[in-house]
Amino acid sequence: MSNNIRSELLSRLEELSRALPEMRFGQLIANMALVARGAEEGAIWDMEDEELLAAVNWQLAELLERRGSGVA
């Protein structure tokens, strides 16, 4: 794992956390593991940083789209 990916991932997780203040951080990570890997056993443990980053980016884009269209 590169430091660049980790830095970007942490930054994007902070952004997602601000966008979803009602969600605890553990819930956020568990939900992103579900987005990244589905409901497979060991998803959180086996998930690569790149997969988590892609899931976080997807979730942020979805939130922006919903908020832009007036759907909360």
PEWOLIN-V401616 format. One record per residue. N is the residue number from 1. RES is the residue in three letters. SS is DSSP state (H for helix, E for strand, L for the rest). PSI is psi as a letter, one per 40 degrees, with the letter a starting at -180 (* if undefined). Layout:
BEGIN
((N,RES,SS,PSI) (N,RES,SS,PSI))
END
This chain:
BEGIN
((1,MET,L,h) (2,SER,L,i) (3,ASN,H,d) (4,ASN,H,d) (5,ILE,H,d) (6,ARG,H,d) (7,SER,H,d) (8,GLU,H,d) (9,LEU,H,d) (10,LEU,H,d) (11,SER,H,d) (12,ARG,H,d) (13,LEU,H,d) (14,GLU,H,d) (15,GLU,H,d) (16,LEU,H,d) (17,SER,H,d) (18,ARG,H,d) (19,ALA,H,d) (20,LEU,L,g) (21,PRO,L,d) (22,GLU,L,e) (23,MET,L,h) (24,ARG,L,i) (25,PHE,H,d) (26,GLY,H,d) (27,GLN,H,d) (28,LEU,H,d) (29,ILE,H,d) (30,ALA,H,d) (31,ASN,H,d) (32,MET,H,d) (33,ALA,H,d) (34,LEU,H,d) (35,VAL,H,d) (36,ALA,H,d) (37,ARG,H,e) (38,GLY,L,a) (39,ALA,L,f) (40,GLU,L,i) (41,GLU,L,h) (42,GLY,L,e) (43,ALA,H,d) (44,ILE,H,d) (45,TRP,H,d) (46,ASP,H,e) (47,MET,L,h) (48,GLU,L,i) (49,ASP,H,d) (50,GLU,H,d) (51,GLU,H,d) (52,LEU,H,d) (53,LEU,H,d) (54,ALA,H,d) (55,ALA,H,d) (56,VAL,H,d) (57,ASN,H,d) (58,TRP,H,d) (59,GLN,H,d) (60,LEU,H,d) (61,ALA,H,d) (62,GLU,H,d) (63,LEU,H,d) (64,LEU,H,d) (65,GLU,H,d) (66,ARG,H,d) (67,ARG,H,d) (68,GLY,H,d) (69,SER,L,e) (70,GLY,L,e) (71,VAL,L,h) (72,ALA,L,*))
END
